[in-house]
Amino acid sequence: MARRVFCRIVDRPDGLFDVTATIEPDKTFRREGVASLAEAERWIDGLRTLMTALGAPVLRVDVAEDEAACDPARTGIERLDSGSGS
């Protein structure tokens, strides 16, 4: 059975964006320092395309402002390459 994937984009105080993707039940990946909101959304679209091929739906999660201040170094989060490309 395919697991659902939840994505969120967090607007950082320095003007960059972080993208997190959580695969049920508890595996979280994080891409930090994305230059623009459009780039972050393209990254999620690419993830959505990949996961659709695997039969796993990707859902967008809205973040409350107080969650944006969470520590990015939480246990269980893997950082993804923030280099260019989708």
N, C-alpha and C positions, 0 to 999 in steps of 0.2 A: 504494500500500500504506500502510495506517495505521501510524503510529508508536506505540509504547508510551509511556505516561506514568507516571513513578514519583513518588510523593509521600511526604514525610516530615514529621513534626511534631517540632520540637525544643523542649524545655522549657528556658527561659532562667532564669538565676539570679535575675532580678528578678520571677519569678512569671508572666511573660507567655510566649507561645508564638510560634514562627516556623513557617511552613509553606513548604516548597519543593516545586516541581513541576518535574521534568526531563523534557523531551520528547526522545526518542531522536533523534539520538545525543548532542547536547550543549547544548541550549538550556534554561537554567534560569531559573525565575521564583521570586521570594520574596515572601511576605507577612509582614511583621514586626509584632510587638507585638499579637498576637491576645490578647484578654482572658482567654479560658477554653479549656480543652481541648475542650469541647462545641462552641464556636464554630469552632475549628480543624477539627474533624471535620465540621461542617456545610459548611464551605467546601470540603473535599475531596469531600463528597457532591455538592455543586453542580457541581464540576469533573467528577466522574465522570458525572453526568447529561449534561453538555454533550459530553464526549468520547465517550460511548456513542453519541450521536446522529451523531457523525462517524466512528464505527467504530474508535475508538482505545481500547484497554483502559487503565484506570488501576489501577496496582498500588501498594500501601502498602509502604514500606520501613521497617524498624526501624533505629534509629540507635544505634550504640554510644556510650557516654558520652563517649569521647574525641573523637568527631566533633562533639559538641554545642559544643565549644569552637572550632570552625573559624571563621575570619574571614568574616563575612557580606559583606564588600566584595570577595569574590573576583571576578576577571574573568569575564565571561560570565553574570553573574547580574543579572536585572532585578528591581527592586522593584515589587511590586504595591501598589495603594492599600490601606492598612490601615484605611480607614474602615468604617463599619457597612454591613451588607448581605451577601448571599451571593454 
